[in-house]
């Protein structure tokens, strides 16, 4: 008899963004004359940088000639891209990461979900609240969580991220094994200082814990004092895996390219207490279950690191940060307090009421779609997330609508 993975039954009935979609579709069906402006999900709107387009076209031409045609590539990624990443994203910032410690993939969402296959079933997992839902749901699917009670799963250690701690969670009061961190944070837009990340690295070392560090939004950091990689922190190579993406950095949401860094010095332990390197384990998992990102896409990603590409990518993130500044100004004028939007494309707004109620209010009064904070965890119930990913015209129109209809 074939049996199902019964852990799926523990998942909540509706994934956050599918519930948003359902509510928006219902409103749109009832009000077909209303034009919606979507500031909810973190999908980009602006075209790929010209340097990436040029590289993409050239790589497609390569595929048209026998002499330059590429078939199956290395699952870990082509050397030209891995070397460019290591040099520009890490060595240039004083982080000693080698090209062969980088694994190119089709998305950080996939990698943050798949990485937990390397670890034992019975682990103590620390997850911030509010949090990107994938971290929680994939561990539920894997059987590392109990029943869902009053907004939280039994068996997980939740790290409250609130206004009181600047949305950077405090260290756990008791030892944990696996720690999820994301900075700049999705959904709150908060950033962590070097001192704060250093405290997490020290905690992980002291407790033989591992940090899974999601740095998908590092390209939006403008404060030079803020670290853009956890590997800028001394000792982090021994306790952290980092995830990065070209999706928000260069607009690759529809093109799909990302990477994960697994240092060769990084260890976990078997049941005998013996140290086991994680790099060869992830390499085996990656080469067994993944066939690699296409050659043209990797050439396009490589172009991000060209002189022209660097300028164009910065201009792209500057554009979205300009949207974020407009949103922040409007909300401040309306009397709302918020975080994010300065080194992050997300603005986390304190609405002081049920976030789904406020979501519906914005939808019906202003036809503006946001993301209810409750979908990210118990600590998000009084907040909404607004995304800066849209055209300037749409953001300006959305802010005009908010000024006409919304007051704190």
Kinemage of the C-alpha trace (Angstrom):
@kinemage 1
@onewidth
@group {chain A} dominant
@subgroup {mainchain}
@vectorlist {calphas} color= white
{ca unk a 1} P 0.000 0.000 0.000
{ca unk a 2} L 1.431 3.358 -1.033
{ca unk a 3} L 1.318 5.827 1.839
{ca unk a 4} L 1.557 9.596 1.907
{ca unk a 5} L 3.874 11.836 3.885
{ca unk a 6} L 1.443 12.738 6.644
{ca unk a 7} L 3.495 15.777 7.655
{ca unk a 8} L 1.797 17.600 4.779
{ca unk a 9} L -1.434 17.419 6.759
{ca unk a 10} L 0.151 19.668 9.405
{ca unk a 11} L 0.562 22.519 6.916
{ca unk a 12} L -1.884 25.362 7.210
{ca unk a 13} L -4.696 25.302 4.682
{ca unk a 14} L -3.491 28.153 2.510
{ca unk a 15} L -0.045 29.380 1.627
{ca unk a 16} L 0.186 33.126 2.250
{ca unk a 17} L 0.448 34.316 -1.342
{ca unk a 18} L -2.231 31.964 -2.646
{ca unk a 19} L -4.647 33.390 -0.046
{ca unk a 20} L -3.773 36.915 -1.157
{ca unk a 21} L -4.372 35.913 -4.770
{ca unk a 22} L -7.744 34.401 -3.890
{ca unk a 23} L -8.915 37.578 -2.134
{ca unk a 24} L -7.675 39.836 -4.907
{ca unk a 25} L -9.339 37.720 -7.598
{ca unk a 26} L -12.639 37.734 -5.707
{ca unk a 27} L -12.547 41.534 -5.378
{ca unk a 28} L -11.505 41.987 -9.002
{ca unk a 29} L -14.330 39.746 -10.233
{ca unk a 30} L -16.842 41.796 -8.275
{ca unk a 31} L -15.260 45.107 -9.362
{ca unk a 32} L -13.918 44.648 -12.913
{ca unk a 33} L -13.688 48.417 -13.465
{ca unk a 34} L -11.182 48.922 -10.625
{ca unk a 35} L -7.468 48.990 -11.525
{ca unk a 36} L -5.358 47.122 -8.989
{ca unk a 37} L -1.845 48.181 -8.027
{ca unk a 38} L 0.168 45.317 -6.602
{ca unk a 39} L 2.721 46.140 -3.919
{ca unk a 40} L 2.533 42.719 -2.333
{ca unk a 41} L 4.808 39.986 -3.646
{ca unk a 42} L 8.474 40.653 -4.250
{ca unk a 43} L 8.491 40.227 -8.028
{ca unk a 44} L 10.473 42.750 -10.052
{ca unk a 45} L 9.020 44.847 -12.864
{ca unk a 46} L 12.000 46.441 -14.620
{ca unk a 47} L 13.792 44.824 -17.602
{ca unk a 48} L 17.054 42.942 -17.267
{ca unk a 49} L 20.182 45.154 -17.341
{ca unk a 50} L 21.464 45.756 -20.901
{ca unk a 51} L 24.775 44.025 -20.120
{ca unk a 52} L 22.875 40.870 -19.172
{ca unk a 53} L 20.710 41.037 -22.296
{ca unk a 54} L 23.800 41.435 -24.488
{ca unk a 55} L 25.485 38.446 -22.821
{ca unk a 56} L 22.307 36.402 -23.085
{ca unk a 57} L 22.023 37.063 -26.837
{ca unk a 58} L 25.676 36.220 -27.406
{ca unk a 59} L 25.326 32.989 -25.459
{ca unk a 60} L 22.277 32.005 -27.516
{ca unk a 61} L 24.380 32.591 -30.638
{ca unk a 62} L 27.028 30.309 -29.119
{ca unk a 63} L 24.406 27.579 -29.007
{ca unk a 64} L 23.840 27.967 -32.772
{ca unk a 65} L 27.363 26.938 -33.794
{ca unk a 66} L 28.974 23.520 -33.363
{ca unk a 67} L 32.282 25.064 -32.262
{ca unk a 68} L 30.718 26.962 -29.336
{ca unk a 69} L 27.684 24.799 -28.559
{ca unk a 70} L 27.257 23.694 -24.916
{ca unk a 71} L 25.383 20.611 -23.800
{ca unk a 72} L 25.180 19.471 -20.202
{ca unk a 73} L 27.220 21.810 -18.061
{ca unk a 74} L 28.669 21.205 -14.598
{ca unk a 75} L 25.832 20.942 -12.091
{ca unk a 76} L 27.744 23.181 -9.677
{ca unk a 77} L 27.921 25.966 -12.265
{ca unk a 78} L 30.411 27.033 -14.915
{ca unk a 79} L 33.812 28.147 -13.655
{ca unk a 80} L 33.450 31.550 -15.323
{ca unk a 81} L 30.449 32.400 -13.134
{ca unk a 82} L 31.679 30.805 -9.920
{ca unk a 83} L 34.999 32.638 -10.216
{ca unk a 84} L 33.264 35.974 -10.869
{ca unk a 85} L 31.056 35.478 -7.815
{ca unk a 86} L 33.962 34.541 -5.556
{ca unk a 87} L 36.034 37.539 -6.663
{ca unk a 88} L 33.356 40.236 -6.664
{ca unk a 89} L 30.917 39.212 -3.942
{ca unk a 90} L 33.390 37.826 -1.423
{ca unk a 91} L 37.126 38.420 -1.902
{ca unk a 92} L 36.492 42.082 -2.779
{ca unk a 93} L 34.845 42.464 0.642
{ca unk a 94} L 37.525 40.581 2.563
{ca unk a 95} L 35.644 37.277 2.717
{ca unk a 96} L 37.779 34.270 1.789
{ca unk a 97} L 35.385 32.203 -0.305
{ca unk a 98} L 36.749 30.069 -3.138
{ca unk a 99} L 35.007 29.456 -6.458
{ca unk a 100} L 34.571 25.736 -5.758
{ca unk a 101} L 32.639 26.558 -2.574
{ca unk a 102} L 29.905 28.181 -4.688
{ca unk a 103} L 27.014 26.162 -6.127
{ca unk a 104} L 24.950 27.827 -8.859
{ca unk a 105} L 21.244 27.023 -8.833
{ca unk a 106} L 17.882 28.195 -10.167
{ca unk a 107} L 16.709 29.939 -6.994
{ca unk a 108} L 17.356 30.620 -3.328
{ca unk a 109} L 13.843 29.471 -2.484
{ca unk a 110} L 14.757 26.009 -3.745
{ca unk a 111} L 18.129 26.002 -2.010
{ca unk a 112} L 16.842 27.120 1.394
{ca unk a 113} L 14.251 24.354 1.146
{ca unk a 114} L 16.567 21.644 -0.159
{ca unk a 115} L 19.495 22.265 2.173
{ca unk a 116} L 17.671 20.707 5.111
{ca unk a 117} L 17.980 17.298 3.411
{ca unk a 118} L 21.571 17.224 4.728
{ca unk a 119} L 20.511 17.214 8.348
{ca unk a 120} L 19.097 14.685 10.797
{ca unk a 121} L 15.365 14.479 11.412
{ca unk a 122} L 15.597 15.251 15.103
{ca unk a 123} L 17.013 18.745 15.338
{ca unk a 124} L 16.153 21.806 17.364
{ca unk a 125} L 15.411 24.480 14.785
{ca unk a 126} L 15.334 28.210 15.502
{ca unk a 127} L 13.257 30.317 13.134
{ca unk a 128} L 12.625 34.067 13.426
{ca unk a 129} L 9.069 35.343 13.681
{ca unk a 130} L 8.011 36.993 11.392
{ca unk a 131} L 9.701 34.890 8.722
{ca unk a 132} L 9.687 33.915 5.048
{ca unk a 133} L 7.166 31.007 5.070
{ca unk a 134} L 9.355 28.592 3.097
{ca unk a 135} L 11.735 28.119 6.041
{ca unk a 136} L 8.915 26.900 8.246
{ca unk a 137} L 6.838 24.944 5.734
{ca unk a 138} L 9.704 22.865 4.363
{ca unk a 139} L 10.711 21.763 7.851
{ca unk a 140} L 7.106 20.872 8.590
{ca unk a 141} L 7.077 18.766 5.416
{ca unk a 142} L 10.262 17.054 6.589
{ca unk a 143} L 8.698 16.102 9.913
{ca unk a 144} L 10.638 18.446 12.182
{ca unk a 145} L 7.585 20.169 13.639
{ca unk a 146} L 4.561 19.135 15.649
{ca unk a 147} L 0.992 20.393 15.588
{ca unk a 148} L 0.110 23.972 14.687
{ca unk a 149} L -1.265 25.655 17.809
{ca unk a 150} L -2.206 29.334 18.110
{ca unk a 151} L -0.149 30.418 15.138
{ca unk a 152} L 2.977 28.354 15.826
{ca unk a 153} L 4.235 24.812 15.337
{ca unk a 154} L 5.173 22.733 18.325
{ca unk a 155} L 8.797 21.650 18.287
{ca unk a 156} L 10.194 24.764 16.619
{ca unk a 157} L 12.001 27.500 18.553
{ca unk a 158} L 10.602 30.864 17.496
{ca unk a 159} L 12.795 33.947 17.743
{ca unk a 160} L 10.584 36.978 18.249
{ca unk a 161} L 11.503 39.905 15.993
{ca unk a 162} L 9.713 42.992 17.250
{ca unk a 163} L 9.980 46.761 17.377
{ca unk a 164} L 11.635 46.362 20.791
{ca unk a 165} L 14.670 44.556 19.340
{ca unk a 166} L 14.676 46.367 16.009
{ca unk a 167} L 13.388 43.211 14.291
{ca unk a 168} L 16.750 41.516 14.846
{ca unk a 169} L 16.013 38.523 17.099
{ca unk a 170} L 17.850 37.930 20.344
{ca unk a 171} L 19.964 34.825 20.841
{ca unk a 172} L 18.047 31.731 22.015
{ca unk a 173} L 17.903 31.158 25.745
{ca unk a 174} L 18.723 27.462 25.292
{ca unk a 175} L 20.901 25.638 22.725
{ca unk a 176} L 19.531 25.064 19.223
{ca unk a 177} L 21.012 23.161 16.272
{ca unk a 178} L 19.899 24.920 13.094
{ca unk a 179} L 19.315 28.682 12.831
{ca unk a 180} L 17.607 30.546 9.982
{ca unk a 181} L 18.603 34.193 9.535
{ca unk a 182} L 17.745 36.597 6.700
{ca unk a 183} L 19.267 40.088 6.328
{ca unk a 184} L 18.239 42.449 4.895
{ca unk a 185} L 15.174 40.770 6.231
{ca unk a 186} L 12.152 39.517 4.380
{ca unk a 187} L 9.550 40.594 5.456
{ca unk a 188} L 10.595 43.353 7.883
{ca unk a 189} L 13.312 45.081 5.856
{ca unk a 190} L 15.497 45.184 8.978
{ca unk a 191} L 19.277 44.915 8.732
{ca unk a 192} L 21.830 43.388 11.117
{ca unk a 193} L 25.042 45.066 12.203
{ca unk a 194} L 28.450 43.398 12.259
{ca unk a 195} L 28.257 43.150 16.034
{ca unk a 196} L 24.858 41.446 15.881
{ca unk a 197} L 26.013 38.900 13.303
{ca unk a 198} L 29.223 38.341 15.263
{ca unk a 199} L 27.116 37.420 18.297
{ca unk a 200} L 25.241 34.832 16.212
{ca unk a 201} L 28.498 33.386 14.873
{ca unk a 202} L 29.870 33.112 18.419
{ca unk a 203} L 26.650 31.438 19.570
{ca unk a 204} L 26.811 28.918 16.722
{ca unk a 205} L 30.434 28.090 17.535
{ca unk a 206} L 29.702 27.651 21.232
{ca unk a 207} L 26.736 25.358 20.596
{ca unk a 208} L 27.977 23.466 17.503
{ca unk a 209} L 25.021 24.995 15.667
{ca unk a 210} L 24.701 25.914 12.003
{ca unk a 211} L 23.416 29.205 10.563
{ca unk a 212} L 21.477 29.222 7.290
{ca unk a 213} L 21.952 32.827 6.158
{ca unk a 214} L 19.672 34.184 3.432
{ca unk a 215} L 21.298 37.232 1.840
{ca unk a 216} L 19.002 37.487 -1.183
{ca unk a 217} L 18.547 41.251 -0.687
{ca unk a 218} L 22.158 42.267 0.020
{ca unk a 219} L 22.333 44.371 -3.177
{ca unk a 220} L 20.009 46.927 -1.555
{ca unk a 221} L 22.383 47.738 1.304
{ca unk a 222} L 23.676 51.292 0.982
{ca unk a 223} L 25.092 51.806 4.484
{ca unk a 224} L 28.817 50.940 4.180
{ca unk a 225} L 28.930 49.934 7.841
{ca unk a 226} L 26.510 47.049 7.275
{ca unk a 227} L 27.844 43.620 6.246
{ca unk a 228} L 26.532 42.244 2.950
{ca unk a 229} L 27.671 38.693 3.698
{ca unk a 230} L 27.905 36.720 6.906
{ca unk a 231} L 31.380 35.691 5.747
{ca unk a 232} L 32.558 39.223 6.450
{ca unk a 233} L 32.346 38.115 10.098
{ca unk a 234} L 35.427 36.317 11.420
{ca unk a 235} L 34.777 32.615 11.963
{ca unk a 236} L 31.564 32.479 9.946
{ca unk a 237} L 33.100 30.058 7.425
{ca unk a 238} L 32.974 27.411 10.142
{ca unk a 239} L 29.318 27.845 11.103
{ca unk a 240} L 27.302 29.255 8.190
{ca unk a 241} L 25.863 28.490 4.763
{ca unk a 242} L 24.883 31.524 2.687
{ca unk a 243} L 22.191 31.825 0.020
{ca unk a 244} L 22.174 34.514 -2.670
{ca unk a 245} L 20.056 35.260 -5.711
{ca unk a 246} L 20.223 37.243 -8.939
{ca unk a 247} L 16.422 37.585 -8.818
{ca unk a 248} L 16.294 40.878 -6.963
{ca unk a 249} L 19.904 41.912 -7.621
{ca unk a 250} L 19.535 41.922 -11.409
{ca unk a 251} L 15.857 41.199 -12.083
{ca unk a 252} L 16.282 37.467 -12.774
{ca unk a 253} L 12.940 36.383 -11.278
{ca unk a 254} L 11.838 35.100 -14.689
{ca unk a 255} L 15.316 34.006 -15.758
{ca unk a 256} L 16.240 31.972 -12.656
{ca unk a 257} L 19.755 32.035 -11.290
{ca unk a 258} L 21.056 31.959 -7.732
{ca unk a 259} L 23.839 30.380 -5.713
{ca unk a 260} L 24.617 28.835 -2.365
{ca unk a 261} L 27.968 28.964 -0.560
{ca unk a 262} L 29.064 25.919 1.437
{ca unk a 263} L 32.607 26.423 2.774
{ca unk a 264} L 34.885 23.392 2.795
{ca unk a 265} L 35.748 24.067 6.459
{ca unk a 266} L 32.096 23.771 7.520
{ca unk a 267} L 31.329 20.744 9.681
{ca unk a 268} L 28.362 18.961 11.187
{ca unk a 269} L 28.445 15.864 13.358
{ca unk a 270} L 27.222 12.276 13.052
{ca unk a 271} L 25.610 10.276 15.849
{ca unk a 272} L 29.049 9.148 17.033
{ca unk a 273} L 30.055 12.771 17.527
{ca unk a 274} L 32.475 12.689 14.588
{ca unk a 275} L 32.882 15.807 12.455
{ca unk a 276} L 31.501 15.456 8.917
{ca unk a 277} L 32.216 18.081 6.202
{ca unk a 278} L 29.044 19.449 4.615
{ca unk a 279} L 30.637 20.605 1.352
{ca unk a 280} L 30.918 17.107 -0.199
{ca unk a 281} L 27.431 16.225 1.055
{ca unk a 282} L 25.870 19.255 -0.645
{ca unk a 283} L 27.935 18.577 -3.751
{ca unk a 284} L 26.540 15.044 -3.864
{ca unk a 285} L 22.988 16.206 -3.291
{ca unk a 286} L 23.344 18.980 -5.883
{ca unk a 287} L 24.833 16.764 -8.587
{ca unk a 288} L 22.324 13.978 -7.947
{ca unk a 289} L 19.132 16.041 -7.940
{ca unk a 290} L 19.954 19.078 -10.091
{ca unk a 291} L 21.013 19.308 -13.733
{ca unk a 292} L 22.404 22.831 -13.679
{ca unk a 293} L 21.389 26.318 -14.817
{ca unk a 294} L 21.458 26.842 -18.579
{ca unk a 295} L 24.600 28.196 -20.216
{ca unk a 296} L 22.934 31.375 -21.606
{ca unk a 297} L 21.515 32.274 -18.186
{ca unk a 298} L 24.888 31.784 -16.494
{ca unk a 299} L 26.540 34.017 -19.086
{ca unk a 300} L 23.892 36.646 -18.362
{ca unk a 301} L 24.613 36.324 -14.634
{ca unk a 302} L 28.351 36.661 -15.260
{ca unk a 303} L 27.663 39.987 -17.008
{ca unk a 304} L 26.383 41.377 -13.682
{ca unk a 305} L 30.044 41.598 -12.647
{ca unk a 306} L 31.264 43.467 -15.732
{ca unk a 307} L 32.001 47.191 -15.388
{ca unk a 308} L 28.783 48.072 -17.232
{ca unk a 309} L 26.834 45.395 -15.400
{ca unk a 310} L 27.845 46.695 -11.977
{ca unk a 311} L 26.636 50.198 -12.853
{ca unk a 312} L 23.376 48.941 -14.358
{ca unk a 313} L 22.601 46.612 -11.451
{ca unk a 314} L 23.188 49.410 -8.938
{ca unk a 315} L 20.913 51.692 -10.972
{ca unk a 316} L 18.252 48.990 -10.865
{ca unk a 317} L 18.336 48.635 -7.084
{ca unk a 318} L 18.571 52.435 -6.747
{ca unk a 319} L 15.342 52.659 -8.731
{ca unk a 320} L 13.490 50.334 -6.360
{ca unk a 321} L 14.973 52.105 -3.338
{ca unk a 322} L 13.585 55.330 -4.832
{ca unk a 323} L 10.162 53.699 -4.811
{ca unk a 324} L 10.741 52.640 -1.209
{ca unk a 325} L 11.638 56.193 -0.186
{ca unk a 326} L 8.405 57.460 -1.741
{ca unk a 327} L 6.413 54.848 0.162
{ca unk a 328} L 8.155 55.675 3.441
{ca unk a 329} L 7.515 59.403 3.033
{ca unk a 330} L 3.834 58.865 2.310
{ca unk a 331} L 3.284 56.514 5.226
{ca unk a 332} L 5.138 58.804 7.625
{ca unk a 333} L 2.955 61.720 6.514
{ca unk a 334} L -0.111 59.558 7.168
{ca unk a 335} L 1.073 58.853 10.710
{ca unk a 336} L 2.389 55.294 10.434
{ca unk a 337} L 5.619 53.991 11.945
{ca unk a 338} L 7.719 51.555 9.934
{ca unk a 339} L 11.051 49.871 9.387
{ca unk a 340} L 12.859 48.887 6.196
{ca unk a 341} L 12.876 50.647 2.851
{ca unk a 342} L 16.318 52.216 3.312
{ca unk a 343} L 18.656 49.242 2.858
{ca unk a 344} L 15.869 46.977 1.712
{ca unk a 345} L 13.058 46.939 -0.880
{ca unk a 346} L 10.470 46.076 1.784
{ca unk a 347} L 8.667 48.441 4.147
{ca unk a 348} L 7.235 46.871 7.294
{ca unk a 349} L 4.381 49.045 8.544
{ca unk a 350} L 2.833 49.049 12.010
{ca unk a 351} L -0.919 49.290 11.360
{ca unk a 352} L -1.922 48.603 14.990
{ca unk a 353} L -4.748 46.267 13.992
{ca unk a 354} L -5.382 42.861 12.475
{ca unk a 355} L -3.230 42.759 9.338
{ca unk a 356} L -5.757 40.822 7.229
{ca unk a 357} L -8.433 43.381 8.109
{ca unk a 358} L -6.086 46.175 7.093
{ca unk a 359} L -5.164 44.290 3.901
{ca unk a 360} L -8.848 44.089 2.973
{ca unk a 361} L -9.305 47.772 3.795
{ca unk a 362} L -6.466 48.803 1.463
{ca unk a 363} L -7.764 46.475 -1.214
{ca unk a 364} L -11.332 47.796 -1.119
{ca unk a 365} L -10.708 51.493 -0.476
{ca unk a 366} L -7.529 52.082 -2.474
{ca unk a 367} L -7.251 49.006 -4.717
{ca unk a 368} L -3.682 48.562 -3.472
{ca unk a 369} L -2.443 45.027 -2.769
{ca unk a 370} L -0.013 44.543 0.119
{ca unk a 371} L 1.027 41.529 2.210
{ca unk a 372} L -0.525 40.936 5.650
{ca unk a 373} L 2.119 40.502 8.310
{ca unk a 374} L 0.151 37.707 9.969
{ca unk a 375} L 1.113 35.478 7.056
{ca unk a 376} L 4.725 35.657 8.221
{ca unk a 377} L 4.075 34.625 11.824
{ca unk a 378} L 2.486 35.585 15.107
{ca unk a 379} L 4.720 38.645 15.558
{ca unk a 380} L 3.512 40.016 12.231
{ca unk a 381} L -0.157 40.289 13.131
{ca unk a 382} L -0.206 44.065 13.551
{ca unk a 383} L 1.878 44.813 10.460
{ca unk a 384} L 1.739 44.820 6.689
{ca unk a 385} L 4.598 44.468 4.224
{ca unk a 386} L 4.717 46.819 1.256
{ca unk a 387} L 7.010 45.965 -1.639
{ca unk a 388} L 8.881 48.612 -3.646
{ca unk a 389} L 8.948 46.347 -6.694
{ca unk a 390} L 6.800 48.144 -9.235
{ca unk a 391} L 6.998 50.959 -11.759
{ca unk a 392} L 7.466 54.513 -10.469
{ca unk a 393} L 4.160 55.478 -12.084
{ca unk a 394} L 2.280 52.752 -10.212
{ca unk a 395} L 3.949 53.540 -6.895
{ca unk a 396} L 3.141 57.232 -7.245
{ca unk a 397} L -0.479 56.407 -8.085
{ca unk a 398} L -0.721 53.989 -5.155
{ca unk a 399} L 0.595 56.618 -2.757
{ca unk a 400} L -1.933 59.168 -4.056
{ca unk a 401} L -4.694 56.667 -3.357
{ca unk a 402} L -3.378 56.039 0.159
{ca unk a 403} L -3.273 59.774 0.896
{ca unk a 404} L -6.913 60.053 -0.143
{ca unk a 405} L -8.204 57.076 1.814
{ca unk a 406} L -5.891 56.077 4.668
{ca unk a 407} L -4.967 57.661 7.976
{ca unk a 408} L -3.306 55.994 10.960
